[in-house]
């Protein structure tokens, strides 16, 4: 099943890792606990809209960008896989 | 403050209204309570990822489409308003 929180977590984590930052650093800057941020990144907890904004601020990314990446990821997952069978082979 | 839950609610509500369906009908089909759906639509409650999927199913729309509309709405809200002053006037 495609879960919104998993995709939000993936996008937040990849953004943090790209910036070479630690969970501790981003959690402190977003004023959330390290455990909370870790659970959100792993898709184990739904981030409230307010804390999602804090995490985006801490990462210096816009919520719109995060959601755009999330929707792109979800659309790829929703697309049925096409298997091409090459009869000529 | 831009809140994800408000934008998700707006997109779900406009989709339901476009289809000419009632809260009662969609809530029943999504197996959520009418009060819950109403609160989600008004941005007063964070929908869990699982129930968001149920609501999307009930509306026969994909989560990817919902998130695409949500990200577009949020990006518009994030864009600073440009006021053009026409000196020639």
Backbone of each chain as nested JSON, in Angstrom:
{
  "chains": [
    {"id": "A", "residues": [
      {"number": 1, "name": "UNK", "atoms": {"N": [0.856, -1.207, 0.0], "CA": [0.0, 0.0, 0.0], "C": [0.887, 1.251, 0.0]}},
      {"number": 2, "name": "UNK", "atoms": {"N": [0.488, 2.239, -0.796], "CA": [1.243, 3.487, -0.859], "C": [0.83, 4.355, 0.333]}},
      {"number": 3, "name": "UNK", "atoms": {"N": [1.798, 4.705, 1.171], "CA": [1.468, 5.499, 2.35], "C": [2.131, 6.877, 2.252]}},
      {"number": 4, "name": "UNK", "atoms": {"N": [1.298, 7.907, 2.42], "CA": [1.82, 9.271, 2.335], "C": [2.978, 9.477, 3.299]}},
      {"number": 5, "name": "UNK", "atoms": {"N": [2.835, 8.994, 4.55], "CA": [3.888, 9.276, 5.539], "C": [5.232, 8.653, 5.157]}},
      {"number": 6, "name": "UNK", "atoms": {"N": [5.191, 7.486, 4.456], "CA": [6.448, 6.853, 4.043], "C": [7.158, 7.732, 3.021]}},
      {"number": 7, "name": "UNK", "atoms": {"N": [6.388, 8.279, 2.086], "CA": [6.999, 9.086, 1.035], "C": [7.499, 10.428, 1.585]}},
      {"number": 8, "name": "UNK", "atoms": {"N": [6.731, 11.009, 2.495], "CA": [7.21, 12.244, 3.134], "C": [8.521, 11.953, 3.863]}},
      {"number": 9, "name": "UNK", "atoms": {"N": [8.568, 10.841, 4.575], "CA": [9.778, 10.463, 5.312], "C": [10.977, 10.291, 4.39]}},
      {"number": 10, "name": "UNK", "atoms": {"N": [10.756, 9.63, 3.257], "CA": [11.853, 9.407, 2.3], "C": [12.41, 10.726, 1.78]}},
      {"number": 11, "name": "UNK", "atoms": {"N": [11.495, 11.649, 1.448], "CA": [11.933, 12.937, 0.887], "C": [12.692, 13.744, 1.948]}},
      {"number": 12, "name": "UNK", "atoms": {"N": [12.181, 13.742, 3.183], "CA": [12.869, 14.484, 4.25], "C": [14.248, 13.891, 4.518]}},
      {"number": 13, "name": "UNK", "atoms": {"N": [14.303, 12.566, 4.582], "CA": [15.586, 11.915, 4.852], "C": [16.59, 12.21, 3.728]}},
      {"number": 14, "name": "UNK", "atoms": {"N": [16.146, 12.08, 2.464], "CA": [17.111, 12.277, 1.378], "C": [17.586, 13.732, 1.352]}},
      {"number": 15, "name": "UNK", "atoms": {"N": [16.717, 14.655, 1.717], "CA": [17.119, 16.055, 1.763], "C": [18.166, 16.273, 2.873]}},
      {"number": 16, "name": "UNK", "atoms": {"N": [17.942, 15.672, 4.029], "CA": [18.893, 15.807, 5.146], "C": [20.237, 15.18, 4.789]}},
      {"number": 17, "name": "UNK", "atoms": {"N": [20.195, 13.982, 4.196], "CA": [21.427, 13.269, 3.856], "C": [22.216, 14.042, 2.79]}},
      {"number": 18, "name": "UNK", "atoms": {"N": [21.479, 14.59, 1.802], "CA": [22.13, 15.411, 0.76], "C": [22.89, 16.59, 1.365]}},
      {"number": 19, "name": "UNK", "atoms": {"N": [22.336, 17.123, 2.448], "CA": [22.978, 18.268, 3.098], "C": [24.076, 17.829, 4.066]}},
      {"number": 20, "name": "UNK", "atoms": {"N": [24.265, 16.521, 4.183], "CA": [25.292, 15.99, 5.077], "C": [25.036, 16.313, 6.538]}},
      {"number": 21, "name": "UNK", "atoms": {"N": [23.744, 16.368, 6.897], "CA": [23.416, 16.733, 8.286], "C": [22.943, 15.516, 9.071]}},
      {"number": 22, "name": "UNK", "atoms": {"N": [23.099, 15.611, 10.377], "CA": [22.7, 14.501, 11.251], "C": [21.252, 14.679, 11.707]}},
      {"number": 23, "name": "UNK", "atoms": {"N": [20.657, 13.582, 12.133], "CA": [19.317, 13.628, 12.726], "C": [19.316, 14.603, 13.902]}},
      {"number": 24, "name": "UNK", "atoms": {"N": [20.378, 14.514, 14.717], "CA": [20.466, 15.344, 15.921], "C": [20.435, 16.839, 15.566]}},
      {"number": 25, "name": "UNK", "atoms": {"N": [21.197, 17.191, 14.568], "CA": [21.293, 18.59, 14.137], "C": [19.93, 19.115, 13.645]}},
      {"number": 26, "name": "UNK", "atoms": {"N": [19.294, 18.333, 12.754], "CA": [18.011, 18.789, 12.182], "C": [16.913, 18.785, 13.242]}},
      {"number": 27, "name": "UNK", "atoms": {"N": [16.919, 17.762, 14.099], "CA": [15.906, 17.684, 15.158], "C": [16.02, 18.896, 16.079]}},
      {"number": 28, "name": "UNK", "atoms": {"N": [17.244, 19.262, 16.421], "CA": [17.468, 20.403, 17.323], "C": [16.974, 21.693, 16.654]}},
      {"number": 29, "name": "UNK", "atoms": {"N": [17.318, 21.851, 15.384], "CA": [16.935, 23.055, 14.659], "C": [15.411, 23.13, 14.469]}},
      {"number": 30, "name": "UNK", "atoms": {"N": [14.768, 21.97, 14.313], "CA": [13.31, 21.939, 14.117], "C": [12.561, 21.909, 15.454]}},
      {"number": 31, "name": "UNK", "atoms": {"N": [13.317, 21.821, 16.55], "CA": [12.72, 21.721, 17.897], "C": [11.776, 20.53, 18.042]}},
      {"number": 32, "name": "UNK", "atoms": {"N": [12.222, 19.413, 17.463], "CA": [11.5, 18.154, 17.692], "C": [12.505, 17.182, 18.295]}},
      {"number": 33, "name": "UNK", "atoms": {"N": [12.005, 16.107, 18.894], "CA": [12.949, 15.145, 19.474], "C": [13.583, 14.332, 18.359]}},
      {"number": 34, "name": "UNK", "atoms": {"N": [14.786, 13.846, 18.65], "CA": [15.507, 13.032, 17.671], "C": [14.685, 11.783, 17.31]}},
      {"number": 35, "name": "UNK", "atoms": {"N": [14.065, 11.197, 18.327], "CA": [13.266, 9.987, 18.1], "C": [12.081, 10.256, 17.18]}},
      {"number": 36, "name": "UNK", "atoms": {"N": [11.441, 11.413, 17.382], "CA": [10.288, 11.793, 16.549], "C": [10.732, 11.945, 15.096]}},
      {"number": 37, "name": "UNK", "atoms": {"N": [11.809, 12.697, 14.872], "CA": [12.28, 12.923, 13.506], "C": [12.665, 11.595, 12.848]}},
      {"number": 38, "name": "UNK", "atoms": {"N": [13.322, 10.75, 13.621], "CA": [13.731, 9.45, 13.084], "C": [12.51, 8.62, 12.672]}},
      {"number": 39, "name": "UNK", "atoms": {"N": [11.472, 8.63, 13.506], "CA": [10.244, 7.878, 13.18], "C": [9.539, 8.46, 11.954]}},
      {"number": 40, "name": "UNK", "atoms": {"N": [9.523, 9.793, 11.853], "CA": [8.905, 10.444, 10.692], "C": [9.668, 10.048, 9.432]}},
      {"number": 41, "name": "UNK", "atoms": {"N": [11.01, 10.111, 9.492], "CA": [11.817, 9.771, 8.31], "C": [11.603, 8.318, 7.872]}},
      {"number": 42, "name": "UNK", "atoms": {"N": [11.396, 7.434, 8.859], "CA": [11.2, 6.026, 8.511], "C": [9.735, 5.699, 8.183]}},
      {"number": 43, "name": "UNK", "atoms": {"N": [8.881, 6.714, 8.168], "CA": [7.473, 6.497, 7.825], "C": [6.707, 5.775, 8.911]}},
      {"number": 44, "name": "UNK", "atoms": {"N": [7.229, 5.854, 10.147], "CA": [6.558, 5.147, 11.246], "C": [5.629, 6.059, 12.027]}},
      {"number": 45, "name": "UNK", "atoms": {"N": [5.756, 7.359, 11.777], "CA": [4.879, 8.292, 12.476], "C": [4.373, 9.326, 11.467]}},
      {"number": 46, "name": "UNK", "atoms": {"N": [3.096, 9.705, 11.616], "CA": [2.552, 10.782, 10.803], "C": [3.049, 12.094, 11.41]}},
      {"number": 47, "name": "UNK", "atoms": {"N": [3.724, 12.921, 10.627], "CA": [4.119, 14.231, 11.138], "C": [2.893, 15.129, 11.144]}},
      {"number": 48, "name": "UNK", "atoms": {"N": [2.68, 15.872, 12.215], "CA": [1.588, 16.856, 12.178], "C": [1.998, 17.941, 11.187]}},
      {"number": 49, "name": "UNK", "atoms": {"N": [1.012, 18.63, 10.635], "CA": [1.307, 19.679, 9.645], "C": [2.245, 20.739, 10.229]}},
      {"number": 50, "name": "UNK", "atoms": {"N": [2.045, 21.072, 11.499], "CA": [2.886, 22.102, 12.124], "C": [4.334, 21.624, 12.232]}},
      {"number": 51, "name": "UNK", "atoms": {"N": [4.533, 20.372, 12.683], "CA": [5.911, 19.883, 12.846], "C": [6.561, 19.612, 11.495]}},
      {"number": 52, "name": "UNK", "atoms": {"N": [5.751, 19.268, 10.502], "CA": [6.291, 19.11, 9.144], "C": [6.858, 20.456, 8.672]}},
      {"number": 53, "name": "UNK", "atoms": {"N": [6.144, 21.539, 8.969], "CA": [6.657, 22.87, 8.61], "C": [7.973, 23.165, 9.337]}},
      {"number": 54, "name": "UNK", "atoms": {"N": [8.043, 22.8, 10.616], "CA": [9.276, 23.045, 11.38], "C": [10.446, 22.272, 10.785]}},
      {"number": 55, "name": "UNK", "atoms": {"N": [10.19, 21.029, 10.388], "CA": [11.261, 20.194, 9.825], "C": [11.702, 20.765, 8.472]}},
      {"number": 56, "name": "UNK", "atoms": {"N": [10.73, 21.199, 7.659], "CA": [11.078, 21.812, 6.366], "C": [11.915, 23.071, 6.586]}},
      {"number": 57, "name": "UNK", "atoms": {"N": [11.527, 23.886, 7.549], "CA": [12.289, 25.095, 7.876], "C": [13.708, 24.731, 8.289]}},
      {"number": 58, "name": "UNK", "atoms": {"N": [13.823, 23.731, 9.149], "CA": [15.145, 23.313, 9.639], "C": [16.011, 22.846, 8.477]}},
      {"number": 59, "name": "UNK", "atoms": {"N": [15.39, 22.263, 7.464], "CA": [16.137, 21.771, 6.296], "C": [16.265, 22.853, 5.214]}},
      {"number": 60, "name": "UNK", "atoms": {"N": [15.643, 23.989, 5.449], "CA": [15.638, 25.095, 4.488], "C": [15.079, 24.661, 3.124]}},
      {"number": 61, "name": "UNK", "atoms": {"N": [14.009, 23.899, 3.171], "CA": [13.306, 23.509, 1.948], "C": [11.849, 23.912, 2.116]}},
      {"number": 62, "name": "UNK", "atoms": {"N": [11.168, 24.151, 0.984], "CA": [9.778, 24.575, 1.105], "C": [8.862, 23.35, 1.13]}},
      {"number": 63, "name": "UNK", "atoms": {"N": [7.734, 23.516, 1.816], "CA": [6.745, 22.441, 1.882], "C": [6.269, 22.087, 0.476]}},
      {"number": 64, "name": "UNK", "atoms": {"N": [6.122, 23.114, -0.375], "CA": [5.681, 22.875, -1.753], "C": [6.633, 21.954, -2.508]}},
      {"number": 65, "name": "UNK", "atoms": {"N": [7.939, 22.174, -2.322], "CA": [8.941, 21.321, -2.986], "C": [8.86, 19.887, -2.468]}},
      {"number": 66, "name": "UNK", "atoms": {"N": [8.725, 19.762, -1.151], "CA": [8.63, 18.425, -0.551], "C": [7.435, 17.685, -1.146]}},
      {"number": 67, "name": "UNK", "atoms": {"N": [6.287, 18.383, -1.191], "CA": [5.062, 17.736, -1.686], "C": [5.157, 17.421, -3.168]}},
      {"number": 68, "name": "UNK", "atoms": {"N": [5.875, 18.255, -3.91], "CA": [6.045, 17.995, -5.339], "C": [6.851, 16.688, -5.529]}},
      {"number": 69, "name": "UNK", "atoms": {"N": [7.927, 16.545, -4.743], "CA": [8.719, 15.309, -4.823], "C": [7.882, 14.106, -4.386]}},
      {"number": 70, "name": "UNK", "atoms": {"N": [7.109, 14.307, -3.322], "CA": [6.268, 13.222, -2.811], "C": [5.25, 12.803, -3.874]}},
      {"number": 71, "name": "UNK", "atoms": {"N": [4.602, 13.772, -4.512], "CA": [3.575, 13.412, -5.5], "C": [4.215, 12.715, -6.699]}},
      {"number": 72, "name": "UNK", "atoms": {"N": [5.435, 13.168, -7.087], "CA": [6.12, 12.516, -8.21], "C": [6.438, 11.055, -7.859]}},
      {"number": 73, "name": "UNK", "atoms": {"N": [6.944, 10.836, -6.651], "CA": [7.267, 9.464, -6.191], "C": [6.022, 8.584, -6.19]}},
      {"number": 74, "name": "UNK", "atoms": {"N": [4.93, 9.127, -5.661], "CA": [3.696, 8.345, -5.544], "C": [3.139, 8.028, -6.927]}},
      {"number": 75, "name": "UNK", "atoms": {"N": [3.213, 9.009, -7.838], "CA": [2.695, 8.77, -9.188], "C": [3.472, 7.651, -9.874]}},
      {"number": 76, "name": "UNK", "atoms": {"N": [4.785, 7.607, -9.662], "CA": [5.594, 6.528, -10.25], "C": [5.126, 5.183, -9.683]}},
      {"number": 77, "name": "UNK", "atoms": {"N": [4.896, 5.171, -8.356], "CA": [4.493, 3.913, -7.724], "C": [3.097, 3.476, -8.171]}},
      {"number": 78, "name": "UNK", "atoms": {"N": [2.254, 4.463, -8.5], "CA": [0.879, 4.147, -8.925], "C": [0.812, 3.648, -10.363]}},
      {"number": 79, "name": "UNK", "atoms": {"N": [1.853, 3.962, -11.15], "CA": [1.847, 3.566, -12.56], "C": [2.033, 2.06, -12.673]}},
      {"number": 80, "name": "UNK", "atoms": {"N": [1.131, 1.388, -13.368], "CA": [1.276, -0.063, -13.495], "C": [2.568, -0.39, -14.243]}},
      {"number": 81, "name": "UNK", "atoms": {"N": [3.258, -1.424, -13.796], "CA": [4.5, -1.821, -14.461], "C": [4.149, -2.483, -15.785]}},
      {"number": 82, "name": "UNK", "atoms": {"N": [4.828, -2.06, -16.831], "CA": [4.606, -2.63, -18.153], "C": [5.733, -3.624, -18.44]}},
      {"number": 83, "name": "UNK", "atoms": {"N": [5.376, -4.867, -18.667], "CA": [6.406, -5.859, -18.984], "C": [6.348, -6.136, -20.48]}},
      {"number": 84, "name": "UNK", "atoms": {"N": [7.447, -5.855, -21.177], "CA": [7.487, -6.057, -22.62], "C": [8.1, -7.439, -22.892]}},
      {"number": 85, "name": "UNK", "atoms": {"N": [7.331, -8.266, -23.58], "CA": [7.847, -9.592, -23.942], "C": [8.279, -9.529, -25.397]}},
      {"number": 86, "name": "UNK", "atoms": {"N": [9.549, -9.786, -25.628], "CA": [10.075, -9.696, -26.995], "C": [9.938, -11.058, -27.684]}},
      {"number": 87, "name": "UNK", "atoms": {"N": [8.923, -11.163, -28.541], "CA": [8.633, -12.428, -29.218], "C": [9.725, -12.827, -30.197]}},
      {"number": 88, "name": "UNK", "atoms": {"N": [10.431, -11.811, -30.705], "CA": [11.446, -12.058, -31.729], "C": [12.697, -12.727, -31.147]}},
      {"number": 89, "name": "UNK", "atoms": {"N": [12.848, -12.641, -29.856], "CA": [14.082, -13.175, -29.255], "C": [14.101, -14.715, -29.297]}}
    ]},
    {"id": "B", "residues": [
      {"number": 1, "name": "UNK", "atoms": {"N": [0.039, 30.618, 8.319], "CA": [0.934, 29.462, 8.145], "C": [0.296, 28.456, 7.175]}},
      {"number": 2, "name": "UNK", "atoms": {"N": [1.117, 27.944, 6.255], "CA": [0.611, 26.968, 5.285], "C": [0.562, 25.598, 5.969]}},
      {"number": 3, "name": "UNK", "atoms": {"N": [-0.62, 25.007, 6.018], "CA": [-0.748, 23.711, 6.688], "C": [-1.139, 22.644, 5.67]}},
      {"number": 4, "name": "UNK", "atoms": {"N": [-0.353, 21.57, 5.667], "CA": [-0.62, 20.473, 4.729], "C": [-2.049, 19.963, 4.863]}},
      {"number": 5, "name": "UNK", "atoms": {"N": [-2.507, 19.766, 6.108], "CA": [-3.854, 19.178, 6.291], "C": [-4.957, 20.065, 5.698]}},
      {"number": 6, "name": "UNK", "atoms": {"N": [-4.759, 21.411, 5.741], "CA": [-5.781, 22.305, 5.18], "C": [-5.871, 22.107, 3.669]}},
      {"number": 7, "name": "UNK", "atoms": {"N": [-4.707, 21.975, 3.022], "CA": [-4.702, 21.842, 1.566], "C": [-5.229, 20.473, 1.142]}},
      {"number": 8, "name": "UNK", "atoms": {"N": [-4.887, 19.443, 1.895], "CA": [-5.437, 18.115, 1.591], "C": [-6.959, 18.17, 1.716]}},
      {"number": 9, "name": "UNK", "atoms": {"N": [-7.44, 18.808, 2.766], "CA": [-8.878, 18.934, 2.982], "C": [-9.573, 19.658, 1.839]}},
      {"number": 10, "name": "UNK", "atoms": {"N": [-8.957, 20.745, 1.384], "CA": [-9.555, 21.521, 0.287], "C": [-9.665, 20.685, -0.988]}},
      {"number": 11, "name": "UNK", "atoms": {"N": [-8.604, 19.932, -1.287], "CA": [-8.603, 19.126, -2.511], "C": [-9.648, 18.006, -2.407]}},
      {"number": 12, "name": "UNK", "atoms": {"N": [-9.724, 17.368, -1.241], "CA": [-10.713, 16.292, -1.069], "C": [-12.13, 16.845, -1.185]}},
      {"number": 13, "name": "UNK", "atoms": {"N": [-12.356, 17.976, -0.53], "CA": [-13.7, 18.555, -0.572], "C": [-14.076, 18.953, -2.002]}},
      {"number": 14, "name": "UNK", "atoms": {"N": [-13.152, 19.605, -2.725], "CA": [-13.521, 20.075, -4.071], "C": [-13.762, 18.875, -4.984]}},
      {"number": 15, "name": "UNK", "atoms": {"N": [-13.038, 17.801, -4.768], "CA": [-13.259, 16.602, -5.57], "C": [-14.649, 16.001, -5.277]}},
      {"number": 16, "name": "UNK", "atoms": {"N": [-15.011, 15.96, -3.995], "CA": [-16.326, 15.43, -3.622], "C": [-17.453, 16.302, -4.191]}},
      {"number": 17, "name": "UNK", "atoms": {"N": [-17.286, 17.608, -4.066], "CA": [-18.331, 18.537, -4.518], "C": [-18.482, 18.464, -6.044]}},
      {"number": 18, "name": "UNK", "atoms": {"N": [-17.331, 18.377, -6.743], "CA": [-17.358, 18.224, -8.216], "C": [-18.182, 17.0, -8.633]}},
      {"number": 19, "name": "UNK", "atoms": {"N": [-18.09, 15.953, -7.821], "CA": [-18.804, 14.717, -8.143], "C": [-20.256, 14.757, -7.661]}},
      {"number": 20, "name": "UNK", "atoms": {"N": [-20.622, 15.875, -7.038], "CA": [-21.994, 16.031, -6.55], "C": [-22.358, 15.023, -5.473]}},
      {"number": 21, "name": "UNK", "atoms": {"N": [-21.363, 14.649, -4.663], "CA": [-21.631, 13.641, -3.627], "C": [-21.699, 14.275, -2.232]}},
      {"number": 22, "name": "UNK", "atoms": {"N": [-22.385, 13.587, -1.358], "CA": [-22.542, 14.1, 0.006], "C": [-21.43, 13.56, 0.901]}},
      {"number": 23, "name": "UNK", "atoms": {"N": [-21.204, 14.256, 2.018], "CA": [-20.261, 13.773, 3.041], "C": [-20.663, 12.369, 3.477]}},
      {"number": 24, "name": "UNK", "atoms": {"N": [-21.962, 12.162, 3.673], "CA": [-22.477, 10.887, 4.164], "C": [-22.122, 9.752, 3.2]}},
      {"number": 25, "name": "UNK", "atoms": {"N": [-22.322, 10.001, 1.923], "CA": [-22.059, 9.0, 0.893], "C": [-20.577, 8.616, 0.866]}},
      {"number": 26, "name": "UNK", "atoms": {"N": [-19.7, 9.646, 0.827], "CA": [-18.259, 9.372, 0.73], "C": [-17.741, 8.743, 2.029]}},
      {"number": 27, "name": "UNK", "atoms": {"N": [-18.227, 9.234, 3.162], "CA": [-17.793, 8.682, 4.456], "C": [-18.156, 7.199, 4.539]}},
      {"number": 28, "name": "UNK", "atoms": {"N": [-19.364, 6.867, 4.081], "CA": [-19.813, 5.471, 4.129], "C": [-18.928, 4.604, 3.235]}},
      {"number": 29, "name": "UNK", "atoms": {"N": [-18.677, 5.106, 2.036], "CA": [-17.883, 4.35, 1.076], "C": [-16.426, 4.194, 1.557]}},
      {"number": 30, "name": "UNK", "atoms": {"N": [-15.91, 5.212, 2.263], "CA": [-14.529, 5.161, 2.764], "C": [-14.444, 4.463, 4.126]}},
      {"number": 31, "name": "UNK", "atoms": {"N": [-15.607, 4.107, 4.674], "CA": [-15.673, 3.492, 6.007], "C": [-15.036, 4.356, 7.092]}},
      {"number": 32, "name": "UNK", "atoms": {"N": [-15.304, 5.653, 7.003], "CA": [-14.908, 6.562, 8.086], "C": [-16.184, 7.241, 8.571]}},
      {"number": 33, "name": "UNK", "atoms": {"N": [-16.109, 7.839, 9.754], "CA": [-17.323, 8.498, 10.248], "C": [-17.505, 9.816, 9.503]}},
      {"number": 34, "name": "UNK", "atoms": {"N": [-18.761, 10.238, 9.417], "CA": [-19.075, 11.497, 8.743], "C": [-18.339, 12.653, 9.424]}},
      {"number": 35, "name": "UNK", "atoms": {"N": [-18.281, 12.626, 10.753], "CA": [-17.607, 13.688, 11.5], "C": [-16.118, 13.749, 11.182]}},
      {"number": 36, "name": "UNK", "atoms": {"N": [-15.51, 12.573, 11.069], "CA": [-14.073, 12.506, 10.753], "C": [-13.815, 13.117, 9.376]}},
      {"number": 37, "name": "UNK", "atoms": {"N": [-14.59, 12.684, 8.379], "CA": [-14.399, 13.195, 7.014], "C": [-14.605, 14.704, 6.971]}},
      {"number": 38, "name": "UNK", "atoms": {"N": [-15.613, 15.163, 7.69], "CA": [-15.904, 16.588, 7.709], "C": [-14.736, 17.367, 8.322]}},
      {"number": 39, "name": "UNK", "atoms": {"N": [-14.164, 16.833, 9.4], "CA": [-13.027, 17.509, 10.047], "C": [-11.796, 17.497, 9.139]}},
      {"number": 40, "name": "UNK", "atoms": {"N": [-11.579, 16.377, 8.433], "CA": [-10.448, 16.294, 7.498], "C": [-10.629, 17.327, 6.388]}},
      {"number": 41, "name": "UNK", "atoms": {"N": [-11.84, 17.401, 5.836], "CA": [-12.095, 18.356, 4.739], "C": [-11.891, 19.801, 5.186]}},
      {"number": 42, "name": "UNK", "atoms": {"N": [-12.22, 20.081, 6.448], "CA": [-12.072, 21.452, 6.937], "C": [-10.658, 21.725, 7.476]}},
      {"number": 43, "name": "UNK", "atoms": {"N": [-9.769, 20.742, 7.344], "CA": [-8.387, 20.934, 7.802], "C": [-8.259, 20.959, 9.303]}},
      {"number": 44, "name": "UNK", "atoms": {"N": [-9.248, 20.364, 9.977], "CA": [-9.214, 20.384, 11.444], "C": [-8.615, 19.112, 12.017]}},
      {"number": 45, "name": "UNK", "atoms": {"N": [-8.46, 18.112, 11.172], "CA": [-7.871, 16.853, 11.642], "C": [-6.874, 16.37, 10.595]}},
      {"number": 46, "name": "UNK", "atoms": {"N": [-5.741, 15.831, 11.08], "CA": [-4.78, 15.203, 10.178], "C": [-5.342, 13.82, 9.82]}},
      {"number": 47, "name": "UNK", "atoms": {"N": [-5.5, 13.565, 8.534], "CA": [-5.938, 12.225, 8.131], "C": [-4.734, 11.289, 8.241]}},
      {"number": 48, "name": "UNK", "atoms": {"N": [-4.914, 10.112, 8.801], "CA": [-3.815, 9.137, 8.788], "C": [-3.621, 8.709, 7.34]}},
      {"number": 49, "name": "UNK", "atoms": {"N": [-2.415, 8.249, 7.013], "CA": [-2.127, 7.849, 5.631], "C": [-3.09, 6.759, 5.166]}},
      {"number": 50, "name": "UNK", "atoms": {"N": [-3.431, 5.838, 6.069], "CA": [-4.336, 4.741, 5.698], "C": [-5.732, 5.283, 5.371]}},
      {"number": 51, "name": "UNK", "atoms": {"N": [-6.245, 6.186, 6.22], "CA": [-7.602, 6.695, 5.981], "C": [-7.628, 7.651, 4.79]}},
      {"number": 52, "name": "UNK", "atoms": {"N": [-6.507, 8.32, 4.544], "CA": [-6.428, 9.169, 3.344], "C": [-6.572, 8.289, 2.1]}},
      {"number": 53, "name": "UNK", "atoms": {"N": [-5.934, 7.126, 2.126], "CA": [-6.089, 6.194, 0.999], "C": [-7.544, 5.74, 0.839]}},
      {"number": 54, "name": "UNK", "atoms": {"N": [-8.197, 5.45, 1.96], "CA": [-9.606, 5.024, 1.897], "C": [-10.482, 6.122, 1.3]}},
      {"number": 55, "name": "UNK", "atoms": {"N": [-10.214, 7.36, 1.703], "CA": [-11.025, 8.475, 1.206], "C": [-10.771, 8.673, -0.296]}},
      {"number": 56, "name": "UNK", "atoms": {"N": [-9.498, 8.566, -0.703], "CA": [-9.178, 8.69, -2.14], "C": [-9.884, 7.585, -2.933]}},
      {"number": 57, "name": "UNK", "atoms": {"N": [-9.845, 6.376, -2.412], "CA": [-10.536, 5.248, -3.066], "C": [-12.017, 5.538, -3.208]}},
      {"number": 58, "name": "UNK", "atoms": {"N": [-12.617, 6.02, -2.114], "CA": [-14.051, 6.302, -2.116], "C": [-14.388, 7.357, -3.166]}},
      {"number": 59, "name": "UNK", "atoms": {"N": [-13.44, 8.28, -3.387], "CA": [-13.666, 9.353, -4.376], "C": [-13.186, 8.938, -5.767]}},
      {"number": 60, "name": "UNK", "atoms": {"N": [-12.605, 7.749, -5.849], "CA": [-12.056, 7.244, -7.109], "C": [-11.02, 8.206, -7.708]}},
      {"number": 61, "name": "UNK", "atoms": {"N": [-10.168, 8.709, -6.854], "CA": [-9.055, 9.548, -7.306], "C": [-7.774, 8.95, -6.731]}},
      {"number": 62, "name": "UNK", "atoms": {"N": [-6.65, 9.2, -7.41], "CA": [-5.405, 8.609, -6.911], "C": [-4.749, 9.561, -5.918]}},
      {"number": 63, "name": "UNK", "atoms": {"N": [-4.014, 8.963, -4.984], "CA": [-3.292, 9.755, -3.988], "C": [-2.294, 10.678, -4.686]}},
      {"number": 64, "name": "UNK", "atoms": {"N": [-1.671, 10.173, -5.762], "CA": [-0.702, 10.98, -6.51], "C": [-1.33, 12.249, -7.072]}},
      {"number": 65, "name": "UNK", "atoms": {"N": [-2.557, 12.112, -7.59], "CA": [-3.267, 13.292, -8.137], "C": [-3.585, 14.293, -7.024]}},
      {"number": 66, "name": "UNK", "atoms": {"N": [-4.047, 13.757, -5.898], "CA": [-4.378, 14.641, -4.768], "C": [-3.135, 15.422, -4.347]}},
      {"number": 67, "name": "UNK", "atoms": {"N": [-2.008, 14.703, -4.21], "CA": [-0.783, 15.355, -3.752], "C": [-0.246, 16.349, -4.783]}},
      {"number": 68, "name": "UNK", "atoms": {"N": [-0.478, 16.045, -6.057], "CA": [-0.044, 16.977, -7.103], "C": [-0.836, 18.295, -6.984]}},
      {"number": 69, "name": "UNK", "atoms": {"N": [-2.144, 18.178, -6.786], "CA": [-2.962, 19.392, -6.603], "C": [-2.542, 20.131, -5.336]}},
      {"number": 70, "name": "UNK", "atoms": {"N": [-2.293, 19.36, -4.279], "CA": [-1.896, 19.968, -3.01], "C": [-0.573, 20.719, -3.183]}},
      {"number": 71, "name": "UNK", "atoms": {"N": [0.401, 20.103, -3.847], "CA": [1.705, 20.765, -3.989], "C": [1.573, 22.014, -4.857]}},
      {"number": 72, "name": "UNK", "atoms": {"N": [0.715, 21.948, -5.894], "CA": [0.509, 23.131, -6.743], "C": [-0.093, 24.272, -5.922]}},
      {"number": 73, "name": "UNK", "atoms": {"N": [-1.104, 23.952, -5.107], "CA": [-1.748, 24.971, -4.246], "C": [-0.746, 25.587, -3.285]}},
      {"number": 74, "name": "UNK", "atoms": {"N": [0.065, 24.728, -2.675], "CA": [1.025, 25.215, -1.673], "C": [2.085, 26.085, -2.335]}},
      {"number": 75, "name": "UNK", "atoms": {"N": [2.526, 25.691, -3.531], "CA": [3.546, 26.467, -4.233], "C": [3.02, 27.863, -4.579]}},
      {"number": 76, "name": "UNK", "atoms": {"N": [1.746, 27.936, -4.956], "CA": [1.16, 29.252, -5.244], "C": [1.172, 30.101, -3.977]}},
      {"number": 77, "name": "UNK", "atoms": {"N": [0.804, 29.465, -2.856], "CA": [0.75, 30.219, -1.598], "C": [2.142, 30.641, -1.134]}},
      {"number": 78, "name": "UNK", "atoms": {"N": [3.145, 29.854, -1.494], "CA": [4.517, 30.161, -1.084], "C": [5.157, 31.257, -1.93]}},
      {"number": 79, "name": "UNK", "atoms": {"N": [4.596, 31.48, -3.134], "CA": [5.176, 32.477, -4.027], "C": [4.866, 33.878, -3.522]}},
      {"number": 80, "name": "UNK", "atoms": {"N": [5.886, 34.695, -3.34], "CA": [5.614, 36.06, -2.872], "C": [4.771, 36.813, -3.894]}},
      {"number": 81, "name": "UNK", "atoms": {"N": [3.821, 37.588, -3.415], "CA": [2.962, 38.344, -4.319], "C": [3.762, 39.489, -4.935]}},
      {"number": 82, "name": "UNK", "atoms": {"N": [3.69, 39.594, -6.237], "CA": [4.404, 40.66, -6.943], "C": [3.396, 41.752, -7.284]}},
      {"number": 83, "name": "UNK", "atoms": {"N": [3.638, 42.941, -6.793], "CA": [2.73, 44.049, -7.118], "C": [3.419, 44.92, -8.167]}},
      {"number": 84, "name": "UNK", "atoms": {"N": [2.794, 45.042, -9.34], "CA": [3.379, 45.834, -10.417], "C": [2.78, 47.24, -10.374]}},
      {"number": 85, "name": "UNK", "atoms": {"N": [3.655, 48.202, -10.232], "CA": [3.187, 49.592, -10.237], "C": [3.484, 50.162, -11.623]}},
      {"number": 86, "name": "UNK", "atoms": {"N": [2.433, 50.61, -12.292], "CA": [2.604, 51.114, -13.653], "C": [2.851, 52.62, -13.601]}},
      {"number": 87, "name": "UNK", "atoms": {"N": [4.127, 52.988, -13.757], "CA": [4.507, 54.401, -13.659], "C": [3.94, 55.238, -14.806]}},
      {"number": 88, "name": "UNK", "atoms": {"N": [3.687, 54.564, -15.938], "CA": [3.225, 55.279, -17.13], "C": [1.775, 55.734, -16.996]}},
      {"number": 89, "name": "UNK", "atoms": {"N": [1.061, 55.14, -16.056], "CA": [-0.375, 55.45, -15.943], "C": [-0.583, 56.859, -15.395]}}
    ]}
  ]
}
